[in-house]
Amino acid sequence: MQAEPRIFAHDAIPLNFSVAAGASFGFAKTIERATNTGTGFVAGNTYTSVANSVELLVISVDSEGRMTEWKIINPGTANTVPSVLTFNGPTAGTTTFNVIELGIPSTDERGACIYVGKTGANGTLVVKMESGQIRTFTGVAAGSFLPILVSNVLRQGTDATGATTTTDVDDVLALF
């Protein structure tokens, strides 16, 4: 039986597929704070990085409005390890983070299911499964819910015969 049976998703993260090169879309899965001089952040508000469109939900702040706890709610795109993400403090300064792992956030213990809104010519989706295996799904239809557990959606993957496949779907949500 399923390790954690789920009937309904309690959260959805949009995945941006705008990267045009490389094997990965560059989703920021894990980040660590490098500097914390930005002030004026407010718990409960969301903030977007200056580059790569990573969006954080601020969970808590100190007395000067510096981030003390956060959650990635949109992993952005085109990140690498190590990318540096900069968030401008609403009052002053900046807070920076180093990207230390790529993939879909919140998939350390359990992968995410996938919803595909649009498809290309082949309906191809390359994913890294919860097990760590890279798999290609073809013939995926627009509006499909895929009850597979993935830790990342990849731009490209290589199958057992050595052929490279490219994801050609869009408007994808990672469902938790």
Rosetta blueprint (number, residue, H / E / L):
1 M L
2 Q L
3 A L
4 E L
5 P L
6 R L
7 I L
8 F L
9 A L
10 H L
11 D L
12 A E
13 I E
14 P E
15 L E
16 N L
17 F L
18 S L
19 V L
20 A L
21 A L
22 G L
23 A L
24 S E
25 F L
26 G L
27 F L
28 A E
29 K E
30 T E
31 I E
32 E E
33 R E
34 A E
35 T E
36 N E
37 T L
38 G L
39 T E
40 G L
41 F L
42 V L
43 A L
44 G L
45 N L
46 T E
47 Y E
48 T E
49 S L
50 V L
51 A L
52 N L
53 S L
54 V L
55 E E
56 L E
57 L E
58 V E
59 I E
60 S E
61 V E
62 D L
63 S L
64 E L
65 G L
66 R L
67 M E
68 T E
69 E E
70 W E
71 K E
72 I E
73 I E
74 N E
75 P L
76 G L
77 T L
78 A L
79 N L
80 T L
81 V L
82 P L
83 S L
84 V E
85 L E
86 T E
87 F E
88 N E
89 G L
90 P L
91 T L
92 A E
93 G L
94 T E
95 T E
96 T E
97 F E
98 N E
99 V E
100 I E
101 E E
102 L E
103 G L
104 I L
105 P L
106 S L
107 T L
108 D L
109 E L
110 R L
111 G L
112 A E
113 C E
114 I E
115 Y E
116 V E
117 G E
118 K E
119 T E
120 G L
121 A L
122 N L
123 G L
124 T L
125 L E
126 V E
127 V E
128 K E
129 M E
130 E L
131 S L
132 G L
133 Q L
134 I E
135 R E
136 T E
137 F E
138 T L
139 G L
140 V L
141 A L
142 A L
143 G L
144 S E
145 F E
146 L E
147 P E
148 I E
149 L E
150 V E
151 S E
152 N E
153 V E
154 L E
155 R L
156 Q E
157 G E
158 T E
159 D L
160 A L
161 T L
162 G L
163 A L
164 T E
165 T E
166 T E
167 T L
168 D L
169 V E
170 D E
171 D E
172 V E
173 L E
174 A E
175 L E
176 F L
